[in-house]
Structure formats: C-alpha cells, structure tokens
Amino acid sequence: MKATVFGTGYVGLVQGTILADAGHEVVCVDVDADKLAQLEQGIIPIYEPGLEALVKANLAAGRLCFTTDAALGVAHGEVQFIAVGTPPDEDGSADLQYVLKVAQTIAEHMSAPRIIVNKSTVPVGTADRVGQCVGEVLAKRGRDDLTFDVVSNPEFLKEGSAVADCQKPDRIIIGTENPESVEVLRELYAPFNRNHEKMIVMDVRSAELTKYAANCMLATKISFMNEMANLAERLGADIEAVRQGIGADPRIGYHFIYPGVGYGGSCFPKDVQALIRTAEEIDFDARVLKAVEARNAQQKTTLFHKIQRHFRGELSGKTFALWGLAFKPNTDDMREAPSRVLMEALWQAGARVQAYDPEAMEEAQRLYGSRDDLALCGTKEAALRGADALVIVTEWKSFRAPDFALIAQQLSEPVIFDGRNLYSPERMAIKGFTYYSVGRQA
Ligand code: UGA
C-alpha cells in the first residue's frame, strides 16, 4: 500500500520506516531540507538502536523516500499520517499549529479521497479541528466532492526501543466511526497485527484520550512510587523491598514502579501538563494529575537536597562527577531530564560539574557547551578525577558494575549519591562508601 508521513521526528521517522520495512511504499515529508538531505544518505539525527540500519535498507530497496514536496506526498498515499510536533504552549497546553498546517496542506493538494491519520499526541477534539480545517479548505477550492476521514491512531513507542515497539505493538488504537477507514488501516497494519488481534477500534475522542490516559497512568505510577520512596526514607523502610512486595500482586505488576529522580523526556511531562490544561478548559479540576506533576517536580530536586545536606550547604567551589545526562538509558535525549535540574541547582550553588553520558555528550555540548563550570568528559572514569562526590542520575548498564576501588581513589571523599538505586547499601558500606540512594536508609 502507499502511505505518506508528514514529520520526520521520532514518531514520524520510525513509523515511516517500519511501514516501508513491512513492504509498503512510503513517502516522508518534512519542511527541514537539511535534515532530509541527511536522511537520504541514511544519517539519522537521533540515537535510536536499530533505526539507522532499517532506514538505509529501505532507502536502498526504494520503498522509503524523503521529500520537502508536500504536493507529491499528498498525491502519493491513500493514508496520510500527521506526525509533526505538538510542543507545549507557554501555559502547558499542546500547540497545534504544526498539525493544523499539515491538515491545510493536505486539503490544498488533495485530488482524491484521503484518510488523514493523527499520529501525534493531540488533545481530545483535535481530529474534529483537523476535519473542520480540511473541510474549509476543500470548500474554498470548490472541491467539497472529495471525501476524507480523520482518524486518531496514537503511537505508544518508547525512545530507546522505538523500532521494536512499533514492529510488535501491544495494541493498535484506531479512533474512527468510518468502517471503510478501519478496513484500510487493518490492511496497512496487517504485518504488525499478528498472533492475536491487536486492533482496538473506538470513537475518535476516546482514541485521543487513550493516549493521554496511558501516559498519565504511567506517570502516576512513577510519582506514586517516588512518594512511597520519600516516605520509606523517613520511616526507616527500604523502597526496593516494598517495590518487590507490591509488584508481586498482578493487579499492580512490576513495570513502571521504579523510584528515582523523577520522570523526564518529551512525553510524560508534556502530556500530564496538557491534560491538566484540557481539564481546566472545561472547568474540571484534575487533582490527581496536578499531584503527579507536583511530586515529579519535587522529586527532581531530591538529589540536590541530599547533596546539600551532606556538604552542610557548602557547595561553592566543590566539583561533582555526574554519570548520566539523558533522561533515561538508550537515548541521547535530554529533554526535561532530571540531570538538567540537578546541574542547574549545583551551578546556582557555585559548584562545578564533570559529566559523562554514553550517548548524550553532543546534546549536552549543544545545550551547555559554553559554560566553564561544566566539563564534558570522554569516559565515566575521567569524570571522577578530583571530584568531591559521584552523582548518578541515569541507569545506563555501564554504570551498574563500576570499578569501586577506582571510584574511591579518584574522589576526594568516597561518597556516592545514587538517584537510581543501582547498588546495594550493605555492599557500599563494606566498600567504605558513604552511599545515598532513593527510598532506602543511608
Ligand atoms: C513514554 C511511554 O512509555 C510510551 O509508551 C509513549 O509512547 C511515549 O512516552 C510517548 O508518548 O511518545 P518515553 O518518554 O520514551 O515513553 O520514556 P519511558 O521509558 O516511558 O520513561 C519515561 C520516564 O519515566 C523516564 O524519565 C524514566 O526514567 C522514568 N521512569 C520510568 C521511572 O522513573 N520509573 C519507572 O519505573 C519507569
């Protein structure tokens, strides 16, 4: 089948590539000509395991192509995906200008029936707005005869495992009341709808809300666990034991109950805020969501407070080794990353940071390269040299079994602040470290 994807960001690029890899003919449209020139050579702008090889293979096979030519894109696909960004507005609500611009573009160029699919995370009611926009442009063109449907088909991929998530989705949500659109999308997704039925068809507003409900539920689990961790610390309990104890109940489960330094990334913070704003617009007080957000903001500051207490508020002139800049492992993404909140607080207090991350060094350079209170180090060992303490913010695999003797030798004092509970407090005590973690006894 022929499909067009507008937007070559995380979602669009992965979606276009896996559809091509499944045998469809895919045209990806973007306004950024430089980015497309890179993509055409198989150079991808994000770190995402497995994606580069797939892009190259499908370019070579002629099933995937990149263009700035929107008219060509609209002419190509019976299905037109909108996968452009929805950045937060100043008040936290999703900014729909890019989504609506694509809708307008599709309407300006279409000359045959089209199924327009919202892949971007968009507030409830957006499909209606897209439909209205397309309808108005078609009317202006005198082409009301052209039929179209706007479908909500939210994406649930995770950064770092995006390819696998897309190729083996646990569900394919289709929001439309048009049975023809359902059948076309069933055919398009047939290569991914194996083993058991994964398509869940519902009305368009429910599909839009499903995406927010999923992310907000996951964010709620994390904030809840962070709250339990803060309580455990103060009550003399161990959150890791509690985590195992509650995860054993299948109604709770082991997933997404890891306490830490707060959730980051481009999705959870943005989506929780956007749903709070959506609720406000209809005069509904989303109390749970507000608490989730407040707990997360507070959680991002907990490591700093522990550091401050340990050094009795005297941080000026101190140097901290920081392991992990990305908001989670297997990505180079630092959007809303807890590392940023921590570094900015340390700098504010007059401290220096020596940082290392396996993938996010370029991104850190882009964000903070001009600062002289930040040294970006080539290895995790180099970050330790002469530092007053080690702080761990992201749970990269390579941080799980480090050379503790070397750490003790390089630091001026053997103290570790671990925001991800990577080590056992008992083992750390035996090794002679002062060890702070999350929700456990120091
Ligand atoms: C998230 C969702 O997991 C995806 O299903 C969704 O498609 C995506 O948002 C999106 O809306 O596009 P992602 O932002 O890539 O994916 O990252 P996650 O793996 O979900 O992690 C989010 C944050 O939660 C990270 O900062 C992570 O460290 C934190 N986290 C996760 C915890 O603190 N504890 C946990 O137990 C799990």
Boltz pocket constraint, residues with backbone or C-beta under 6 A from the ligand:
constraints:
  - pocket:
      binder: B
      contacts: [[A, 121], [A, 155], [A, 156], [A, 157], [A, 158], [A, 159], [A, 160], [A, 215], [A, 218], [A, 222], [A, 255], [A, 256], [A, 257], [A, 258], [A, 259], [A, 260], [A, 261], [A, 262], [A, 263], [A, 264], [A, 265], [A, 266], [A, 267], [A, 268], [A, 327], [A, 328]]
      max_distance: 6.0
